[in-house]
Structures are given as C-alpha cells and as structure tokens.
Amino acid sequence: MSRTSKEADLPYCASRTGSRTSRVRDDESLPPIMNLVHLRSEWAPNVTRELLAGAVVALALIPEAIAFSIIAGVDPKVGLYASFCIAVVTAFAGGRPAMISAATGAMALLMVGLVKDHGVGYLFAATILTGLLQIVAGALRLGNLMRFVSRSVVTGFVNALAILIFLAQMPELLGQGT
C-alpha cells in the first residue's frame, strides 16, 4: 500500500474494527483554544452563531445553577460561581459540539450529605477530586465502557434521579423547609 506525501506527514492510528486505518493530524488533538487552525476555520466564520449559542446556554444555566445549589444545600451564589468556572474551563480546555458542561442533578444530590456533614468547605475539595478522577478516567479511555451499559439501566438511573430530586424538594413544597 503506497502512501502519498500528505499521508506520510500524519501519525498512523490503526482502527481495531478491521483492516481500516485512519489518519489523525496532530493539531486536531489540541484543545480548540490552542489550535489556531481550528479557530480560523471553525469558529471565526461563525462568530455570531457561536456567541448566540453561548448566550443561550448561559441564560439556561442560571436557573439550573440556582436550583442545583439549593438542592445541594449551599448558597445560590456558589452555584452561579461554579457554573461560570465550568464554562471558562470548558472554553479553554475544549469540548465537543452539542455538549454542554454544567452542574448536574446527580452531583447536587451527592453533595447534600457532604455539605450537611462537613460544611461547604469540603465541597471544593470534593469537586477537585471529582475532576481529577474524570481526567484519569478519560486518560484510561474508560468512557468506552459505557457501550456495555444498557438503555434500561440509563433510563432507570435518570428516573431514580428525578424521584430523588422530587423527594428532596418535598419539604419546600409542603412549606416545611428551613
């Protein structure tokens, strides 16, 4: 199999799905903020669309951040600051199209016990530890294991999460909140 000079410049990445091979450019693996070719070709022609999308996501995240911070038992300002930090880190580290990085109900429910038992001071340490574990999981490519989780398990998880959030808000609905 002969390679052209353009293909010879690219690193070789063999696919495990058979005899197919793919070639990946080095600059495609960089985060978007560090990849000037990506910035010029993808972001620059669509500045208006990108800014509008960012504004829509930011406006949608404000009530979500406040709600999840109330569920977690912390001041809503903490949720707003955390959402802003997530957005800044995602902007510099890069992401994927159609992926929104934000707080989640699952994390809010997990943080309730931590905040009640140890206070807000431990919330920052738990957040940093969670981020480090996600980096390690990404480096080990553990996301590939998600294909073994059936749709019914994911549906059950999401439904259980909705029930737990509803039950956590029952005291507020009944007027017995603190």
N, C-alpha and C positions, 0 to 999 in steps of 0.2 A: 504494500500500500504506500503510495507516494504522497508526500505532504508538500503543500505549497509553502512559499517563504512566509506568507502571512500566518499559516497554521503553525509553523515552526517556532514562531515567537510566543505562542501561547502555551501555558503549562498543560500537561496532559492529565486528564482526570478520567479514569475508566469507570463506566457505569457497571453496577452489579446486576443489571437486568438482562444481560446477554452480551452479544458482541458489539453493541452500540458503544460509542465513545463520545464524550462531549469535551469541548474545549472551553475553558473559562479564562477571561482576561484578568490580570492581576488587579486592575483598577476597579473591577466590578465587586471585589470583595471588601473594598474600603467603605467605611460609613459615608453616607452622602455628603456630609459637611466637609469631608477631607478629599472628596473626589471631584475635582474641578470639571472634569469632562462630563460627569453626571449632572452637575449643577447647570452647566451651559446647555446641555442637550435636553434634559428633562424638566428642570424647574424654571429656567429663565423664560422659555416661550409661554409658560402657563402661569405667570406670576399672579394674575388676577384670580384665576381659578384656585390656585394654592392658598392665597390669602383668604379668599372667601371660605374655603373648606376649613381652614384653621380657625376662622372666626365662628363658624357654625359649631365646630367641635368644642371650642372654648365656652360658648354660651350654653351648650348642652351639658358640659361638665360642671358648671357652677351649682345647679340644684342637686346633681348627683353627689358632688363632693360634700355638700352640706348634709344631705340625707345620710350618707355613709358615715360621716363623722358623728352624727347624732346617734346612729346605731352603735358605733364603737364606743360611745360614751365620752367623747372628747369635745372640746370647743369647736364649733364650725369653722373658725379661723384656721385651725390646724388642718382640716380637710382641704380648705382653699389653698393654703400654702403648699401642702403636699401635692395637690393636683398641678399647681404651677411648676413645682420642681420636677414632677414626672414629665410634663410637657417639654421643659427645657432639656432634660437629659435625653429624651427620645429624639428631639430635634437634632442634637449633636451626635448622638450615637447611631441614629438612623433607625429605620423601621421597615415595614412592608406596606405596600399600597393597601388601602382599605382597612388597616389595622389601627385601632385607637388605643393608646396606652392610657389607662386611667385606673382609679380605685375600683375595687370590685366588692360586691356584697359578701362573697365568701371570706375575703380578708377582713372586712368590717366585723363579721360575726366572730371570727377567730380572735380578733383584738379585744373584744368585750371583756373576756376573762382576764386577759393580761392587764388591761387598764384598771379593772376593778381590784385585782390582787396586788399589783405592783405600782400603779400610777402611770402617768403619761410619760415619765422619764424613760421607762423601758420600751416604749413604743418605737422610739428612734432606733434603739439597738436591734430590736426585732426586725425593723424594716431593712436595716443594713444587712443583717444576717440573711434575710429572705432574698435580697438582691444578689448577695454572694452565692447563695445556693442556686439561684437561677443562672448565674454566669457559669458555674460548674456544670450544671445540667445541660446548658447549651453547648459548652465545650466538649462534653461527652456525647453530644447528639442524642440525648435521652428523649427528645421530642418525637423521634421516630417510633418510640414505643406506643405512642397514642393511637396508632392504627390498630392496636390489639384491644383497645377499649371499645366495647360495643356501643351502638347508638342508644340502646335501652339503659345502659349504665349512665351515660351522659345525661339522658333525659331524667332519670331518677335523681341524679345529683342536682340538676337545675331545679326540679320540683321540690326536693327537700330543702334546698336553699331558700326558695320562695316561702315555704311554710315556716322555716325558722325566722326569716325576716318578719313575716306577719306576726308570729308569736312574740318576737322581741318588741314589737310596737303595740301589742295589746294593752299594756298599762297606759300608754299615751292615748289610745283610742277610748279607753274607759275613764279617762280623767284621773288616773291614779299615779301618773308619772311624777318623778321627783323634781 
